[in-house]
Amino acid sequence: MGRITDAIKHLLIVNVLFFVATSLYGEQMYEWFSLWFPKNENFGLWQIITHMFMHGGFAHIGFNMYALWAFGTPLERMWGRNKFLFFYFSAGIGAALIHTGVNYYYFNEGMQALVNSGIDKGQVMEIISGGQYSPAWYDIASKSTIDNFLGAYNTPAVGASGAIYGVLVAFGMSYPNSELFLIFLPIPVKAKYFIPVLIGLDLFSGVTGYSLFGGGIAHFAHVGGAIAGFIMMWYWKKNQFNNKRWN
């Protein structure tokens, strides 16, 4: 652990502790600490932070923690511990807000379609609050509208990916000519090309619903973290704040 910077080390430890606790008390941990839709009874404000430490499996936490170490370490060395932590959590919060905003759009779109058909809003809320739905809803609105409506309400977000995408953007803007290797394409690709393409693929998947990386991925959380990271980096560079360390 000697080569790992201070903030990265502690973030890794906390993530692993949450992962172990989730393995032992899965349902309760997901209910308390995942990021739920604000209208869901499981929602709590603390989840805007705690969802960053929750992961859905070994591959999920393994990829995120590797990316945190690989791309976050040079940033912490450049910025100092406190500045890196500020950036990391700000990107994660930005990801949570944009993810939730998109879910509000999906939820309101589906609810409006059902209410316009004559169904009482309270009745709809009672049904989905019980984790159920009516198959007849798919005759009222498109499958994607109802799926997105139900997913927005019932599916919590977990993972550090939003914060990690902010870190990726910061790395790409700080070290644009660093060469990265893809697992499925073993040739070097410069960060200034690789990272925008990765974010673009997430945006494509979020807009079209066609995921290139598998199901169950909060694509707009990834995009949100990237946007938050870009805004901070743009502001810091513009104000010469990027060169200042917070130890």
ABEGO torsion letter per residue (X at the ends): XAABBAAAAAAAAAAAAAAAAAAABAAAAAAAABBBBAABAABBAAAAAAAAABBAEAAAAAAAAAAAAAAAAAAAAAAEAAAAAAAAAAAAAAAAAAAAAAAAAAAAAAAAAAAAAGBBAAAAAAAAAAGBBBAAAAAABBAAAAAAAAAAAABBBBEAAAAAAAAAAAAAAABAABBBBBAABBBBBBAAAAAAAAAAAAAAAAAAGBBAAEBGBBAAAAAAAAAAAAAAAAAAAAAGAAABBBX
